[in-house]
């Protein structure tokens, strides 16, 4: 099985997503969204932009 996005509601009633790796480790956690449509748009944005994202190494 590959990675997956899991959508849930937090105690404050906001929608959040987690990106889960195939080994069930959490890769990323989103901010809170006020609507399900917004959280789904956030997931689509990650899918679209993550592969093109540059890596900025500030450890050097």
C-alpha positions in Angstrom: 0.0 0.0 0.0 1.2 3.5 -0.8 1.0 6.8 1.2 -2.4 8.1 2.0 -4.1 11.3 3.3 -6.4 10.9 6.3 -9.0 13.6 7.0 -10.4 14.1 10.5 -12.0 16.7 12.7 -10.2 18.0 15.8 -11.8 18.9 19.2 -12.3 22.5 18.0 -14.4 21.2 15.1 -11.8 22.1 12.5 -10.8 19.7 9.6 -7.2 18.5 9.4 -5.3 16.1 7.3 -2.3 13.8 7.9 -0.1 12.4 5.2 0.7 8.8 6.3 3.6 6.8 4.9 3.2 3.1 3.9 4.8 2.2 7.2 2.1 4.1 9.0 4.4 7.0 10.1 3.0 10.5 9.9 4.8 12.5 7.2 2.9 15.8 7.5 0.1 17.3 9.4 -2.0 20.2 8.1 -3.3 23.4 9.7 -6.9 23.5 10.8 -9.5 24.2 8.1 -13.1 25.5 8.7 -14.7 23.4 6.0 -14.3 20.0 4.4 -14.0 21.7 1.0 -11.0 23.7 2.2 -9.2 20.7 3.7 -9.7 18.8 0.4 -8.3 21.8 -1.5 -5.3 21.7 0.9 -4.7 18.1 0.0 -4.8 18.9 -3.7 -2.4 21.7 -3.2 0.1 19.4 -1.5 -0.3 16.8 -4.3 0.3 19.4 -7.0 3.2 21.3 -5.4 5.2 18.9 -3.2 6.9 17.2 -6.2 8.1 20.5 -7.5 9.2 22.0 -4.1 12.8 23.1 -3.7 14.8 22.0 -0.7 16.3 24.8 1.3 19.1 23.5 3.6 19.7 26.0 6.4 22.0 23.7 8.3 25.1 24.7 6.3 
